[in-house]
Amino acid sequence: MSFQSAMELPKDLERGLAVLTVFGDGELHVQNHRGILAFDSNCIQILSRKGRIAISGERLWIRYYDREEIHVIGQIRGISIC
């Protein structure tokens, strides 16, 4: 792999699609979101370019949030894209 190809953005990021990274059952990192639609300790709904991302679980909270990224912490039971 060349240095140039290693420095290129993943295709999902180039297209503005949401990128979800799951760390076990306790953390979720979302890149390229379009905003938070709903939030409570059992469900967080995030808008993406392709629809809605629904995170269900227990004791959910948003550890970090900015214009491009959201980091969710808690007992994650399910993730669905609608």
mmCIF file of the N, C-alpha and C atoms, coordinates in Angstrom:
data_MODEL
# 
_entry.id   MODEL 
# 
loop_
_atom_site.group_PDB 
_atom_site.id 
_atom_site.type_symbol 
_atom_site.label_atom_id 
_atom_site.label_alt_id 
_atom_site.label_comp_id 
_atom_site.label_asym_id 
_atom_site.label_entity_id 
_atom_site.label_seq_id 
_atom_site.pdbx_PDB_ins_code 
_atom_site.Cartn_x 
_atom_site.Cartn_y 
_atom_site.Cartn_z 
_atom_site.occupancy 
_atom_site.B_iso_or_equiv 
_atom_site.pdbx_formal_charge 
_atom_site.auth_seq_id 
_atom_site.auth_comp_id 
_atom_site.auth_asym_id 
_atom_site.auth_atom_id 
_atom_site.pdbx_PDB_model_num 
ATOM 1   N N  . MET A 1 1  ? 0.848   -1.164 0.000  1.00 0.00 ? 1  MET A N  1 
ATOM 2   C CA . MET A 1 1  ? 0.000   0.000  0.000  1.00 0.00 ? 1  MET A CA 1 
ATOM 3   C C  . MET A 1 1  ? 0.899   1.235  0.000  1.00 0.00 ? 1  MET A C  1 
ATOM 4   N N  . SER A 1 2  ? 0.607   2.157  -0.892 1.00 0.00 ? 2  SER A N  1 
ATOM 5   C CA . SER A 1 2  ? 1.407   3.371  -0.971 1.00 0.00 ? 2  SER A CA 1 
ATOM 6   C C  . SER A 1 2  ? 0.966   4.375  0.087  1.00 0.00 ? 2  SER A C  1 
ATOM 7   N N  . PHE A 1 3  ? 1.834   5.343  0.339  1.00 0.00 ? 3  PHE A N  1 
ATOM 8   C CA . PHE A 1 3  ? 1.502   6.394  1.306  1.00 0.00 ? 3  PHE A CA 1 
ATOM 9   C C  . PHE A 1 3  ? 0.273   7.162  0.853  1.00 0.00 ? 3  PHE A C  1 
ATOM 10  N N  . GLN A 1 4  ? 0.176   7.443  -0.439 1.00 0.00 ? 4  GLN A N  1 
ATOM 11  C CA . GLN A 1 4  ? -0.965  8.200  -0.958 1.00 0.00 ? 4  GLN A CA 1 
ATOM 12  C C  . GLN A 1 4  ? -2.271  7.452  -0.731 1.00 0.00 ? 4  GLN A C  1 
ATOM 13  N N  . SER A 1 5  ? -2.305  6.148  -1.024 1.00 0.00 ? 5  SER A N  1 
ATOM 14  C CA . SER A 1 5  ? -3.538  5.390  -0.821 1.00 0.00 ? 5  SER A CA 1 
ATOM 15  C C  . SER A 1 5  ? -3.859  5.247  0.666  1.00 0.00 ? 5  SER A C  1 
ATOM 16  N N  . ALA A 1 6  ? -2.838  5.191  1.518  1.00 0.00 ? 6  ALA A N  1 
ATOM 17  C CA . ALA A 1 6  ? -3.076  5.104  2.957  1.00 0.00 ? 6  ALA A CA 1 
ATOM 18  C C  . ALA A 1 6  ? -3.675  6.394  3.497  1.00 0.00 ? 6  ALA A C  1 
ATOM 19  N N  . MET A 1 7  ? -3.391  7.520  2.855  1.00 0.00 ? 7  MET A N  1 
ATOM 20  C CA . MET A 1 7  ? -3.885  8.815  3.325  1.00 0.00 ? 7  MET A CA 1 
ATOM 21  C C  . MET A 1 7  ? -5.235  9.183  2.722  1.00 0.00 ? 7  MET A C  1 
ATOM 22  N N  . GLU A 1 8  ? -5.756  8.394  1.788  1.00 0.00 ? 8  GLU A N  1 
ATOM 23  C CA . GLU A 1 8  ? -7.057  8.675  1.192  1.00 0.00 ? 8  GLU A CA 1 
ATOM 24  C C  . GLU A 1 8  ? -8.169  8.369  2.180  1.00 0.00 ? 8  GLU A C  1 
ATOM 25  N N  . LEU A 1 9  ? -9.258  9.113  2.073  1.00 0.00 ? 9  LEU A N  1 
ATOM 26  C CA . LEU A 1 9  ? -10.419 8.875  2.922  1.00 0.00 ? 9  LEU A CA 1 
ATOM 27  C C  . LEU A 1 9  ? -11.138 7.605  2.489  1.00 0.00 ? 9  LEU A C  1 
ATOM 28  N N  . PRO A 1 10 ? -11.716 6.887  3.433  1.00 0.00 ? 10 PRO A N  1 
ATOM 29  C CA . PRO A 1 10 ? -12.552 5.744  3.059  1.00 0.00 ? 10 PRO A CA 1 
ATOM 30  C C  . PRO A 1 10 ? -13.697 6.213  2.169  1.00 0.00 ? 10 PRO A C  1 
ATOM 31  N N  . LYS A 1 11 ? -14.162 5.368  1.265  1.00 0.00 ? 11 LYS A N  1 
ATOM 32  C CA . LYS A 1 11 ? -15.215 5.726  0.309  1.00 0.00 ? 11 LYS A CA 1 
ATOM 33  C C  . LYS A 1 11 ? -16.486 6.206  0.999  1.00 0.00 ? 11 LYS A C  1 
ATOM 34  N N  . ASP A 1 12 ? -16.848 5.603  2.141  1.00 0.00 ? 12 ASP A N  1 
ATOM 35  C CA . ASP A 1 12 ? -18.043 6.024  2.868  1.00 0.00 ? 12 ASP A CA 1 
ATOM 36  C C  . ASP A 1 12 ? -17.935 7.482  3.298  1.00 0.00 ? 12 ASP A C  1 
ATOM 37  N N  . LEU A 1 13 ? -16.760 7.863  3.804  1.00 0.00 ? 13 LEU A N  1 
ATOM 38  C CA . LEU A 1 13 ? -16.571 9.242  4.234  1.00 0.00 ? 13 LEU A CA 1 
ATOM 39  C C  . LEU A 1 13 ? -16.578 10.198 3.050  1.00 0.00 ? 13 LEU A C  1 
ATOM 40  N N  . GLU A 1 14 ? -15.971 9.792  1.946  1.00 0.00 ? 14 GLU A N  1 
ATOM 41  C CA . GLU A 1 14 ? -15.974 10.632 0.753  1.00 0.00 ? 14 GLU A CA 1 
ATOM 42  C C  . GLU A 1 14 ? -17.394 10.917 0.283  1.00 0.00 ? 14 GLU A C  1 
ATOM 43  N N  . ARG A 1 15 ? -18.270 9.946  0.362  1.00 0.00 ? 15 ARG A N  1 
ATOM 44  C CA . ARG A 1 15 ? -19.645 10.087 -0.111 1.00 0.00 ? 15 ARG A CA 1 
ATOM 45  C C  . ARG A 1 15 ? -20.569 10.732 0.925  1.00 0.00 ? 15 ARG A C  1 
ATOM 46  N N  . GLY A 1 16 ? -20.057 10.996 2.099  1.00 0.00 ? 16 GLY A N  1 
ATOM 47  C CA . GLY A 1 16 ? -20.864 11.605 3.140  1.00 0.00 ? 16 GLY A CA 1 
ATOM 48  C C  . GLY A 1 16 ? -21.776 10.633 3.851  1.00 0.00 ? 16 GLY A C  1 
ATOM 49  N N  . LEU A 1 17 ? -21.524 9.335  3.707  1.00 0.00 ? 17 LEU A N  1 
ATOM 50  C CA . LEU A 1 17 ? -22.343 8.327  4.376  1.00 0.00 ? 17 LEU A CA 1 
ATOM 51  C C  . LEU A 1 17 ? -21.919 8.183  5.832  1.00 0.00 ? 17 LEU A C  1 
ATOM 52  N N  . ALA A 1 18 ? -22.839 7.779  6.665  1.00 0.00 ? 18 ALA A N  1 
ATOM 53  C CA . ALA A 1 18 ? -22.531 7.558  8.074  1.00 0.00 ? 18 ALA A CA 1 
ATOM 54  C C  . ALA A 1 18 ? -21.595 6.362  8.212  1.00 0.00 ? 18 ALA A C  1 
ATOM 55  N N  . VAL A 1 19 ? -20.641 6.503  9.106  1.00 0.00 ? 19 VAL A N  1 
ATOM 56  C CA . VAL A 1 19 ? -19.725 5.416  9.431  1.00 0.00 ? 19 VAL A CA 1 
ATOM 57  C C  . VAL A 1 19 ? -19.919 5.102  10.909 1.00 0.00 ? 19 VAL A C  1 
ATOM 58  N N  . LEU A 1 20 ? -20.300 3.858  11.212 1.00 0.00 ? 20 LEU A N  1 
ATOM 59  C CA . LEU A 1 20 ? -20.542 3.429  12.587 1.00 0.00 ? 20 LEU A CA 1 
ATOM 60  C C  . LEU A 1 20 ? -19.416 2.514  13.026 1.00 0.00 ? 20 LEU A C  1 
ATOM 61  N N  . THR A 1 21 ? -18.842 2.809  14.173 1.00 0.00 ? 21 THR A N  1 
ATOM 62  C CA . THR A 1 21 ? -17.811 1.963  14.761 1.00 0.00 ? 21 THR A CA 1 
ATOM 63  C C  . THR A 1 21 ? -18.311 1.521  16.129 1.00 0.00 ? 21 THR A C  1 
ATOM 64  N N  . VAL A 1 22 ? -18.426 0.219  16.315 1.00 0.00 ? 22 VAL A N  1 
ATOM 65  C CA . VAL A 1 22 ? -18.951 -0.341 17.557 1.00 0.00 ? 22 VAL A CA 1 
ATOM 66  C C  . VAL A 1 22 ? -17.794 -0.932 18.354 1.00 0.00 ? 22 VAL A C  1 
ATOM 67  N N  . PHE A 1 23 ? -17.760 -0.598 19.642 1.00 0.00 ? 23 PHE A N  1 
ATOM 68  C CA . PHE A 1 23 ? -16.754 -1.122 20.551 1.00 0.00 ? 23 PHE A CA 1 
ATOM 69  C C  . PHE A 1 23 ? -17.478 -1.978 21.586 1.00 0.00 ? 23 PHE A C  1 
ATOM 70  N N  . GLY A 1 24 ? -17.510 -3.287 21.349 1.00 0.00 ? 24 GLY A N  1 
ATOM 71  C CA . GLY A 1 24 ? -18.209 -4.198 22.250 1.00 0.00 ? 24 GLY A CA 1 
ATOM 72  C C  . GLY A 1 24 ? -19.691 -3.871 22.295 1.00 0.00 ? 24 GLY A C  1 
ATOM 73  N N  . ASP A 1 25 ? -20.277 -3.950 23.495 1.00 0.00 ? 25 ASP A N  1 
ATOM 74  C CA . ASP A 1 25 ? -21.694 -3.608 23.633 1.00 0.00 ? 25 ASP A CA 1 
ATOM 75  C C  . ASP A 1 25 ? -21.876 -2.332 24.452 1.00 0.00 ? 25 ASP A C  1 
ATOM 76  N N  . GLY A 1 26 ? -20.784 -1.549 24.595 1.00 0.00 ? 26 GLY A N  1 
ATOM 77  C CA . GLY A 1 26 ? -20.862 -0.378 25.439 1.00 0.00 ? 26 GLY A CA 1 
ATOM 78  C C  . GLY A 1 26 ? -20.549 0.953  24.806 1.00 0.00 ? 26 GLY A C  1 
ATOM 79  N N  . GLU A 1 27 ? -20.085 0.949  23.543 1.00 0.00 ? 27 GLU A N  1 
ATOM 80  C CA . GLU A 1 27 ? -19.735 2.209  22.897 1.00 0.00 ? 27 GLU A CA 1 
ATOM 81  C C  . GLU A 1 27 ? -20.047 2.154  21.411 1.00 0.00 ? 27 GLU A C  1 
ATOM 82  N N  . LEU A 1 28 ? -20.485 3.288  20.882 1.00 0.00 ? 28 LEU A N  1 
ATOM 83  C CA . LEU A 1 28 ? -20.755 3.430  19.453 1.00 0.00 ? 28 LEU A CA 1 
ATOM 84  C C  . LEU A 1 28 ? -20.283 4.806  19.023 1.00 0.00 ? 28 LEU A C  1 
ATOM 85  N N  . HIS A 1 29 ? -19.516 4.849  17.953 1.00 0.00 ? 29 HIS A N  1 
ATOM 86  C CA . HIS A 1 29 ? -19.029 6.110  17.397 1.00 0.00 ? 29 HIS A CA 1 
ATOM 87  C C  . HIS A 1 29 ? -19.653 6.267  16.012 1.00 0.00 ? 29 HIS A C  1 
ATOM 88  N N  . VAL A 1 30 ? -20.301 7.397  15.765 1.00 0.00 ? 30 VAL A N  1 
ATOM 89  C CA . VAL A 1 30 ? -20.956 7.670  14.481 1.00 0.00 ? 30 VAL A CA 1 
ATOM 90  C C  . VAL A 1 30 ? -20.296 8.889  13.844 1.00 0.00 ? 30 VAL A C  1 
ATOM 91  N N  . GLN A 1 31 ? -19.817 8.720  12.621 1.00 0.00 ? 31 GLN A N  1 
ATOM 92  C CA . GLN A 1 31 ? -19.263 9.834  11.855 1.00 0.00 ? 31 GLN A CA 1 
ATOM 93  C C  . GLN A 1 31 ? -20.237 10.186 10.733 1.00 0.00 ? 31 GLN A C  1 
ATOM 94  N N  . ASN A 1 32 ? -20.216 11.432 10.309 1.00 0.00 ? 32 ASN A N  1 
ATOM 95  C CA . ASN A 1 32 ? -21.058 11.926 9.201  1.00 0.00 ? 32 ASN A CA 1 
ATOM 96  C C  . ASN A 1 32 ? -22.548 11.861 9.516  1.00 0.00 ? 32 ASN A C  1 
ATOM 97  N N  . HIS A 1 33 ? -22.937 12.254 10.705 1.00 0.00 ? 33 HIS A N  1 
ATOM 98  C CA . HIS A 1 33 ? -24.356 12.310 11.045 1.00 0.00 ? 33 HIS A CA 1 
ATOM 99  C C  . HIS A 1 33 ? -24.942 13.638 10.561 1.00 0.00 ? 33 HIS A C  1 
ATOM 100 N N  . ARG A 1 34 ? -26.259 13.727 10.612 1.00 0.00 ? 34 ARG A N  1 
ATOM 101 C CA . ARG A 1 34 ? -26.960 14.951 10.220 1.00 0.00 ? 34 ARG A CA 1 
ATOM 102 C C  . ARG A 1 34 ? -27.752 15.552 11.378 1.00 0.00 ? 34 ARG A C  1 
ATOM 103 N N  . GLY A 1 35 ? -27.583 15.007 12.574 1.00 0.00 ? 35 GLY A N  1 
ATOM 104 C CA . GLY A 1 35 ? -28.252 15.558 13.740 1.00 0.00 ? 35 GLY A CA 1 
ATOM 105 C C  . GLY A 1 35 ? -28.916 14.489 14.583 1.00 0.00 ? 35 GLY A C  1 
ATOM 106 N N  . ILE A 1 36 ? -29.305 14.896 15.789 1.00 0.00 ? 36 ILE A N  1 
ATOM 107 C CA . ILE A 1 36 ? -29.992 14.003 16.719 1.00 0.00 ? 36 ILE A CA 1 
ATOM 108 C C  . ILE A 1 36 ? -31.489 14.254 16.596 1.00 0.00 ? 36 ILE A C  1 
ATOM 109 N N  . LEU A 1 37 ? -32.247 13.191 16.352 1.00 0.00 ? 37 LEU A N  1 
ATOM 110 C CA . LEU A 1 37 ? -33.702 13.299 16.221 1.00 0.00 ? 37 LEU A CA 1 
ATOM 111 C C  . LEU A 1 37 ? -34.408 13.114 17.557 1.00 0.00 ? 37 LEU A C  1 
ATOM 112 N N  . ALA A 1 38 ? -33.944 12.175 18.359 1.00 0.00 ? 38 ALA A N  1 
ATOM 113 C CA . ALA A 1 38 ? -34.569 11.885 19.657 1.00 0.00 ? 38 ALA A CA 1 
ATOM 114 C C  . ALA A 1 38 ? -33.510 11.295 20.574 1.00 0.00 ? 38 ALA A C  1 
ATOM 115 N N  . PHE A 1 39 ? -33.714 11.537 21.873 1.00 0.00 ? 39 PHE A N  1 
ATOM 116 C CA . PHE A 1 39 ? -32.746 11.041 22.835 1.00 0.00 ? 39 PHE A CA 1 
ATOM 117 C C  . PHE A 1 39 ? -33.425 10.779 24.173 1.00 0.00 ? 39 PHE A C  1 
ATOM 118 N N  . ASP A 1 40 ? -33.263 9.574  24.687 1.00 0.00 ? 40 ASP A N  1 
ATOM 119 C CA . ASP A 1 40 ? -33.548 9.276  26.090 1.00 0.00 ? 40 ASP A CA 1 
ATOM 120 C C  . ASP A 1 40 ? -32.620 8.131  26.491 1.00 0.00 ? 40 ASP A C  1 
ATOM 121 N N  . SER A 1 41 ? -32.712 7.684  27.704 1.00 0.00 ? 41 SER A N  1 
ATOM 122 C CA . SER A 1 41 ? -31.744 6.700  28.198 1.00 0.00 ? 41 SER A CA 1 
ATOM 123 C C  . SER A 1 41 ? -31.910 5.308  27.600 1.00 0.00 ? 41 SER A C  1 
ATOM 124 N N  . ASN A 1 42 ? -33.009 5.085  26.855 1.00 0.00 ? 42 ASN A N  1 
ATOM 125 C CA . ASN A 1 42 ? -33.244 3.779  26.239 1.00 0.00 ? 42 ASN A CA 1 
ATOM 126 C C  . ASN A 1 42 ? -33.178 3.785  24.713 1.00 0.00 ? 42 ASN A C  1 
ATOM 127 N N  . CYS A 1 43 ? -33.185 4.954  24.111 1.00 0.00 ? 43 CYS A N  1 
ATOM 128 C CA . CYS A 1 43 ? -33.165 5.033  22.651 1.00 0.00 ? 43 CYS A CA 1 
ATOM 129 C C  . CYS A 1 43 ? -32.598 6.373  22.188 1.00 0.00 ? 43 CYS A C  1 
ATOM 130 N N  . ILE A 1 44 ? -31.693 6.313  21.236 1.00 0.00 ? 44 ILE A N  1 
ATOM 131 C CA . ILE A 1 44 ? -31.164 7.513  20.600 1.00 0.00 ? 44 ILE A CA 1 
ATOM 132 C C  . ILE A 1 44 ? -31.391 7.348  19.109 1.00 0.00 ? 44 ILE A C  1 
ATOM 133 N N  . GLN A 1 45 ? -31.978 8.365  18.483 1.00 0.00 ? 45 GLN A N  1 
ATOM 134 C CA . GLN A 1 45 ? -32.199 8.344  17.039 1.00 0.00 ? 45 GLN A CA 1 
ATOM 135 C C  . GLN A 1 45 ? -31.379 9.457  16.404 1.00 0.00 ? 45 GLN A C  1 
ATOM 136 N N  . ILE A 1 46 ? -30.598 9.063  15.405 1.00 0.00 ? 46 ILE A N  1 
ATOM 137 C CA . ILE A 1 46 ? -29.686 9.975  14.726 1.00 0.00 ? 46 ILE A CA 1 
ATOM 138 C C  . ILE A 1 46 ? -30.042 9.998  13.248 1.00 0.00 ? 46 ILE A C  1 
ATOM 139 N N  . LEU A 1 47 ? -30.047 11.166 12.671 1.00 0.00 ? 47 LEU A N  1 
ATOM 140 C CA . LEU A 1 47 ? -30.321 11.300 11.235 1.00 0.00 ? 47 LEU A CA 1 
ATOM 141 C C  . LEU A 1 47 ? -29.023 11.132 10.464 1.00 0.00 ? 47 LEU A C  1 
ATOM 142 N N  . SER A 1 48 ? -29.083 10.344 9.396  1.00 0.00 ? 48 SER A N  1 
ATOM 143 C CA . SER A 1 48 ? -27.939 10.183 8.497  1.00 0.00 ? 48 SER A CA 1 
ATOM 144 C C  . SER A 1 48 ? -28.398 10.506 7.077  1.00 0.00 ? 48 SER A C  1 
ATOM 145 N N  . ARG A 1 49 ? -27.473 10.518 6.181  1.00 0.00 ? 49 ARG A N  1 
ATOM 146 C CA . ARG A 1 49 ? -27.794 10.820 4.785  1.00 0.00 ? 49 ARG A CA 1 
ATOM 147 C C  . ARG A 1 49 ? -28.737 9.778  4.181  1.00 0.00 ? 49 ARG A C  1 
ATOM 148 N N  . LYS A 1 50 ? -28.642 8.547  4.639  1.00 0.00 ? 50 LYS A N  1 
ATOM 149 C CA . LYS A 1 50 ? -29.450 7.451  4.099  1.00 0.00 ? 50 LYS A CA 1 
ATOM 150 C C  . LYS A 1 50 ? -30.673 7.113  4.940  1.00 0.00 ? 50 LYS A C  1 
ATOM 151 N N  . GLY A 1 51 ? -30.924 7.853  6.004  1.00 0.00 ? 51 GLY A N  1 
ATOM 152 C CA . GLY A 1 51 ? -32.086 7.569  6.839  1.00 0.00 ? 51 GLY A CA 1 
ATOM 153 C C  . GLY A 1 51 ? -31.797 7.781  8.306  1.00 0.00 ? 51 GLY A C  1 
ATOM 154 N N  . ARG A 1 52 ? -32.522 7.039  9.122  1.00 0.00 ? 52 ARG A N  1 
ATOM 155 C CA . ARG A 1 52 ? -32.448 7.177  10.574 1.00 0.00 ? 52 ARG A CA 1 
ATOM 156 C C  . ARG A 1 52 ? -31.687 6.000  11.174 1.00 0.00 ? 52 ARG A C  1 
ATOM 157 N N  . ILE A 1 53 ? -30.807 6.306  12.108 1.00 0.00 ? 53 ILE A N  1 
ATOM 158 C CA . ILE A 1 53 ? -30.074 5.287  12.858 1.00 0.00 ? 53 ILE A CA 1 
ATOM 159 C C  . ILE A 1 53 ? -30.680 5.270  14.255 1.00 0.00 ? 53 ILE A C  1 
ATOM 160 N N  . ALA A 1 54 ? -31.227 4.134  14.663 1.00 0.00 ? 54 ALA A N  1 
ATOM 161 C CA . ALA A 1 54 ? -31.838 4.003  15.986 1.00 0.00 ? 54 ALA A CA 1 
ATOM 162 C C  . ALA A 1 54 ? -30.959 3.094  16.838 1.00 0.00 ? 54 ALA A C  1 
ATOM 163 N N  . ILE A 1 55 ? -30.535 3.604  17.985 1.00 0.00 ? 55 ILE A N  1 
ATOM 164 C CA . ILE A 1 55 ? -29.721 2.853  18.927 1.00 0.00 ? 55 ILE A CA 1 
ATOM 165 C C  . ILE A 1 55 ? -30.596 2.571  20.148 1.00 0.00 ? 55 ILE A C  1 
ATOM 166 N N  . SER A 1 56 ? -30.778 1.302  20.468 1.00 0.00 ? 56 SER A N  1 
ATOM 167 C CA . SER A 1 56 ? -31.587 0.952  21.635 1.00 0.00 ? 56 SER A CA 1 
ATOM 168 C C  . SER A 1 56 ? -30.694 0.315  22.686 1.00 0.00 ? 56 SER A C  1 
ATOM 169 N N  . GLY A 1 57 ? -31.091 0.486  23.933 1.00 0.00 ? 57 GLY A N  1 
ATOM 170 C CA . GLY A 1 57 ? -30.315 -0.089 25.018 1.00 0.00 ? 57 GLY A CA 1 
ATOM 171 C C  . GLY A 1 57 ? -30.754 0.445  26.353 1.00 0.00 ? 57 GLY A C  1 
ATOM 172 N N  . GLU A 1 58 ? -29.821 0.472  27.280 1.00 0.00 ? 58 GLU A N  1 
ATOM 173 C CA . GLU A 1 58 ? -30.083 0.943  28.639 1.00 0.00 ? 58 GLU A CA 1 
ATOM 174 C C  . GLU A 1 58 ? -28.982 1.905  29.062 1.00 0.00 ? 58 GLU A C  1 
ATOM 175 N N  . ARG A 1 59 ? -29.371 2.892  29.829 1.00 0.00 ? 59 ARG A N  1 
ATOM 176 C CA . ARG A 1 59 ? -28.436 3.900  30.350 1.00 0.00 ? 59 ARG A CA 1 
ATOM 177 C C  . ARG A 1 59 ? -27.607 4.528  29.235 1.00 0.00 ? 59 ARG A C  1 
ATOM 178 N N  . LEU A 1 60 ? -28.237 4.801  28.104 1.00 0.00 ? 60 LEU A N  1 
ATOM 179 C CA . LEU A 1 60 ? -27.537 5.422  26.977 1.00 0.00 ? 60 LEU A CA 1 
ATOM 180 C C  . LEU A 1 60 ? -27.339 6.912  27.236 1.00 0.00 ? 60 LEU A C  1 
ATOM 181 N N  . TRP A 1 61 ? -26.210 7.406  26.880 1.00 0.00 ? 61 TRP A N  1 
ATOM 182 C CA . TRP A 1 61 ? -25.954 8.835  26.930 1.00 0.00 ? 61 TRP A CA 1 
ATOM 183 C C  . TRP A 1 61 ? -24.914 9.207  25.890 1.00 0.00 ? 61 TRP A C  1 
ATOM 184 N N  . ILE A 1 62 ? -24.905 10.453 25.539 1.00 0.00 ? 62 ILE A N  1 
ATOM 185 C CA . ILE A 1 62 ? -23.987 10.945 24.508 1.00 0.00 ? 62 ILE A CA 1 
ATOM 186 C C  . ILE A 1 62 ? -22.767 11.520 25.210 1.00 0.00 ? 62 ILE A C  1 
ATOM 187 N N  . ARG A 1 63 ? -21.665 10.825 25.020 1.00 0.00 ? 63 ARG A N  1 
ATOM 188 C CA . ARG A 1 63 ? -20.417 11.244 25.658 1.00 0.00 ? 63 ARG A CA 1 
ATOM 189 C C  . ARG A 1 63 ? -19.786 12.418 24.934 1.00 0.00 ? 63 ARG A C  1 
ATOM 190 N N  . TYR A 1 64 ? -19.929 12.425 23.603 1.00 0.00 ? 64 TYR A N  1 
ATOM 191 C CA . TYR A 1 64 ? -19.305 13.462 22.793 1.00 0.00 ? 64 TYR A CA 1 
ATOM 192 C C  . TYR A 1 64 ? -20.187 13.732 21.589 1.00 0.00 ? 64 TYR A C  1 
ATOM 193 N N  . TYR A 1 65 ? -20.316 15.009 21.224 1.00 0.00 ? 65 TYR A N  1 
ATOM 194 C CA . TYR A 1 65 ? -21.151 15.390 20.091 1.00 0.00 ? 65 TYR A CA 1 
ATOM 195 C C  . TYR A 1 65 ? -20.568 16.648 19.455 1.00 0.00 ? 65 TYR A C  1 
ATOM 196 N N  . ASP A 1 66 ? -20.387 16.616 18.152 1.00 0.00 ? 66 ASP A N  1 
ATOM 197 C CA . ASP A 1 66 ? -20.065 17.831 17.416 1.00 0.00 ? 66 ASP A CA 1 
ATOM 198 C C  . ASP A 1 66 ? -20.703 17.748 16.039 1.00 0.00 ? 66 ASP A C  1 
ATOM 199 N N  . ARG A 1 67 ? -20.361 18.639 15.164 1.00 0.00 ? 67 ARG A N  1 
ATOM 200 C CA . ARG A 1 67 ? -20.996 18.741 13.856 1.00 0.00 ? 67 ARG A CA 1 
ATOM 201 C C  . ARG A 1 67 ? -20.851 17.474 13.014 1.00 0.00 ? 67 ARG A C  1 
ATOM 202 N N  . GLU A 1 68 ? -19.806 16.709 13.244 1.00 0.00 ? 68 GLU A N  1 
ATOM 203 C CA . GLU A 1 68 ? -19.532 15.540 12.401 1.00 0.00 ? 68 GLU A CA 1 
ATOM 204 C C  . GLU A 1 68 ? -19.570 14.208 13.127 1.00 0.00 ? 68 GLU A C  1 
ATOM 205 N N  . GLU A 1 69 ? -19.418 14.210 14.453 1.00 0.00 ? 69 GLU A N  1 
ATOM 206 C CA . GLU A 1 69 ? -19.280 12.948 15.181 1.00 0.00 ? 69 GLU A CA 1 
ATOM 207 C C  . GLU A 1 69 ? -20.154 12.906 16.426 1.00 0.00 ? 69 GLU A C  1 
ATOM 208 N N  . ILE A 1 70 ? -20.588 11.699 16.754 1.00 0.00 ? 70 ILE A N  1 
ATOM 209 C CA . ILE A 1 70 ? -21.320 11.434 17.991 1.00 0.00 ? 70 ILE A CA 1 
ATOM 210 C C  . ILE A 1 70 ? -20.722 10.171 18.608 1.00 0.00 ? 70 ILE A C  1 
ATOM 211 N N  . HIS A 1 71 ? -20.513 10.204 19.905 1.00 0.00 ? 71 HIS A N  1 
ATOM 212 C CA . HIS A 1 71 ? -20.006 9.026  20.608 1.00 0.00 ? 71 HIS A CA 1 
ATOM 213 C C  . HIS A 1 71 ? -21.008 8.667  21.699 1.00 0.00 ? 71 HIS A C  1 
ATOM 214 N N  . VAL A 1 72 ? -21.601 7.490  21.602 1.00 0.00 ? 72 VAL A N  1 
ATOM 215 C CA . VAL A 1 72 ? -22.642 7.033  22.519 1.00 0.00 ? 72 VAL A CA 1 
ATOM 216 C C  . VAL A 1 72 ? -22.056 5.987  23.459 1.00 0.00 ? 72 VAL A C  1 
ATOM 217 N N  . ILE A 1 73 ? -22.416 6.103  24.730 1.00 0.00 ? 73 ILE A N  1 
ATOM 218 C CA . ILE A 1 73 ? -21.959 5.184  25.769 1.00 0.00 ? 73 ILE A CA 1 
ATOM 219 C C  . ILE A 1 73 ? -23.200 4.584  26.443 1.00 0.00 ? 73 ILE A C  1 
ATOM 220 N N  . GLY A 1 74 ? -23.099 3.362  26.897 1.00 0.00 ? 74 GLY A N  1 
ATOM 221 C CA . GLY A 1 74 ? -24.187 2.712  27.628 1.00 0.00 ? 74 GLY A CA 1 
ATOM 222 C C  . GLY A 1 74 ? -24.258 1.245  27.261 1.00 0.00 ? 74 GLY A C  1 
ATOM 223 N N  . GLN A 1 75 ? -25.301 0.583  27.678 1.00 0.00 ? 75 GLN A N  1 
ATOM 224 C CA . GLN A 1 75 ? -25.514 -0.826 27.343 1.00 0.00 ? 75 GLN A CA 1 
ATOM 225 C C  . GLN A 1 75 ? -26.285 -0.887 26.037 1.00 0.00 ? 75 GLN A C  1 
ATOM 226 N N  . ILE A 1 76 ? -25.577 -1.049 24.928 1.00 0.00 ? 76 ILE A N  1 
ATOM 227 C CA . ILE A 1 76 ? -26.204 -1.044 23.604 1.00 0.00 ? 76 ILE A CA 1 
ATOM 228 C C  . ILE A 1 76 ? -26.757 -2.430 23.316 1.00 0.00 ? 76 ILE A C  1 
ATOM 229 N N  . ARG A 1 77 ? -28.055 -2.491 23.032 1.00 0.00 ? 77 ARG A N  1 
ATOM 230 C CA . ARG A 1 77 ? -28.736 -3.748 22.749 1.00 0.00 ? 77 ARG A CA 1 
ATOM 231 C C  . ARG A 1 77 ? -28.990 -3.945 21.263 1.00 0.00 ? 77 ARG A C  1 
ATOM 232 N N  . GLY A 1 78 ? -29.159 -2.846 20.521 1.00 0.00 ? 78 GLY A N  1 
ATOM 233 C CA . GLY A 1 78 ? -29.442 -2.971 19.097 1.00 0.00 ? 78 GLY A CA 1 
ATOM 234 C C  . GLY A 1 78 ? -29.200 -1.677 18.344 1.00 0.00 ? 78 GLY A C  1 
ATOM 235 N N  . ILE A 1 79 ? -28.887 -1.835 17.066 1.00 0.00 ? 79 ILE A N  1 
ATOM 236 C CA . ILE A 1 79 ? -28.693 -0.706 16.160 1.00 0.00 ? 79 ILE A CA 1 
ATOM 237 C C  . ILE A 1 79 ? -29.460 -1.031 14.894 1.00 0.00 ? 79 ILE A C  1 
ATOM 238 N N  . SER A 1 80 ? -30.327 -0.122 14.478 1.00 0.00 ? 80 SER A N  1 
ATOM 239 C CA . SER A 1 80 ? -31.058 -0.354 13.222 1.00 0.00 ? 80 SER A CA 1 
ATOM 240 C C  . SER A 1 80 ? -30.983 0.912  12.367 1.00 0.00 ? 80 SER A C  1 
ATOM 241 N N  . ILE A 1 81 ? -31.008 0.688  11.076 1.00 0.00 ? 81 ILE A N  1 
ATOM 242 C CA . ILE A 1 81 ? -30.985 1.798  10.108 1.00 0.00 ? 81 ILE A CA 1 
ATOM 243 C C  . ILE A 1 81 ? -32.280 1.719  9.319  1.00 0.00 ? 81 ILE A C  1 
ATOM 244 N N  . CYS A 1 82 ? -33.070 2.777  9.402  1.00 0.00 ? 82 CYS A N  1 
ATOM 245 C CA . CYS A 1 82 ? -34.383 2.798  8.753  1.00 0.00 ? 82 CYS A CA 1 
ATOM 246 C C  . CYS A 1 82 ? -34.417 3.822  7.631  1.00 0.00 ? 82 CYS A C  1 
# 
